[in-house]
Structure formats: C-alpha cells, structure tokens
Amino acid sequence: EVLLLESGGGLAQPGGSLRLSCAVSGFTFDNYVIAWVRQAPGEGLEWVSSISGSGVGTYYADSLQGRFTISRDNSNNAVYLQMNRLRADDAGVYYCAKGVEMGTVFNAFDSWGLGTMVTVSS
Amino acid sequence: ETVMTQSPGSLSVSPGERATLSCRATQSLKANLAWYQQKPGQAPRLLIFGASTRATGIPARFSGSGSGTDFTLTISSLQSEDCAVYFCQQYNHWPPTFGQGTKVEIK
C-alpha cells in the first residue's frame, strides 16, 4: 500500500521558517516525482514544488520567489520542504503527492498524504 | 502559465442522473489532463489521468473525455457519495496548474 505522511506544519510568524517532511512507503521511491501542493482555507489547489525521482531536478512556483527549497533523501524515503521568509499568503494545508507515471516530472498525482496545516500569524 | 477554467462553478444533480463537468485550457494539453475529487477535510483523490484513463479503484461511472483544450468529466449515475468538489489539472506545460473546482451537490 502506498502511503505518504506529512509532518512539520504549525504556527510561524511572518518572516519565520518551517520545515515540512513527507515520509513515504509502499513504492520504489526513487522512480517517481514527489510534489508539494497547497490549499489555502476555502480555496483551490496550488502546485508549490516538485522534485524528480533522482533529486537532481527541482522545480518551484514563481510565486515563491526563491523562499522555499525542496529536497529528498532516497535512503530514508523522505521529501522535505524548507520554507523561509513565510508570508500570510503561504498559510494553508500542504499536501505531498506522488506522480502517477515513472520517470517524469510532468505528471498527475495518484497518491496524496493527509496534509499538514501551516499557519502564518503574529 | 496555462490557465484552467472549470464550469459550472456548482452543479446540483438528482441521484441516478448524469453529471457533466467541463474544463478548458488556454493552450493545447494534448491528453495531459487529470481530474480529482475532494471531499471536505480530505485530500484530493485522483479519478482520471491522461484525459480518459481511470485511476486504480475508481468506479466505472466516472469517465473522462476530450483532448487539446476542452475536456469533460462525466459521472453517469450520481451517487450520494459523489458529493464533492472536482478539480482538473494540466500537466502538459510547466508549471502544472489546477482549475478552480466544480462543486457537485445532490438535488
């Protein structure tokens, strides 16, 4: 069974930092892209960042303006999202998700975690 | 970026009736289009990818069609458990983008 489990969300002050983790199991981890997708309260889905199976390719939404860094540890089946200089509009539920097709970052996402909530407030 | 526009914004359908949801892209996607279902408090669930391929475990009443810029998700016989918000997502162009969602309710 494919499982993804996010952690690391919580309350951060504007300008602060959080590090999200996504622990995965049930598939050959380094064959698939992993993405972070967020959802502001009551809003739709927004792609945030993706990392290729090897970890060599990393991709970010332009709106992040270089504040977030995605990484993966293929020996521990985990993906991380380091979020710096947080803003109020970064708040929401952050999901990690697995690509449905091997070997490409251009992908739909067939398995999602339950999400972790990020709140940005002073 | 590729803008995805879904219509209608909400849809009320009687049980057992057909629901038809639309998704339009600002540029051609070939068949690189996915549909997701999201219920309150839950993560999105992949229904369809490649415009028409059902994901594992998805009931046959869900079907996808279309190519290029215009796509359709059809629920052939709406069940109460299908009440949810449905999102389309394109993955033909970078960055991947989602539609704003269609809320499906039981009449």
Chai-1 contact restraints between the chains, C-beta under 6 A:
chainA,res_idxA,chainB,res_idxB,connection_type,confidence,min_distance_angstrom,max_distance_angstrom,comment,restraint_id
A,G44,B,F98,contact,1.0,0.0,6.0,A-B,restraint_1
A,G44,B,Q100,contact,1.0,0.0,6.0,A-B,restraint_2
A,G44,B,G101,contact,1.0,0.0,6.0,A-B,restraint_3
A,L45,B,F87,contact,1.0,0.0,6.0,A-B,restraint_4
A,L45,B,F98,contact,1.0,0.0,6.0,A-B,restraint_5
A,W47,B,P95,contact,1.0,0.0,6.0,A-B,restraint_6
A,W47,B,P96,contact,1.0,0.0,6.0,A-B,restraint_7
A,A61,B,P95,contact,1.0,0.0,6.0,A-B,restraint_8
A,Y95,B,A43,contact,1.0,0.0,6.0,A-B,restraint_9
A,V100,B,F49,contact,1.0,0.0,6.0,A-B,restraint_10
A,F106,B,Y91,contact,1.0,0.0,6.0,A-B,restraint_11
A,N107,B,Y91,contact,1.0,0.0,6.0,A-B,restraint_12
A,A108,B,A34,contact,1.0,0.0,6.0,A-B,restraint_13
A,A108,B,F49,contact,1.0,0.0,6.0,A-B,restraint_14
A,A108,B,Y91,contact,1.0,0.0,6.0,A-B,restraint_15
A,D110,B,L46,contact,1.0,0.0,6.0,A-B,restraint_16
A,D110,B,A55,contact,1.0,0.0,6.0,A-B,restraint_17
A,W112,B,A43,contact,1.0,0.0,6.0,A-B,restraint_18
A,W112,B,P44,contact,1.0,0.0,6.0,A-B,restraint_19
A,L114,B,A43,contact,1.0,0.0,6.0,A-B,restraint_20
A,G115,B,A43,contact,1.0,0.0,6.0,A-B,restraint_21
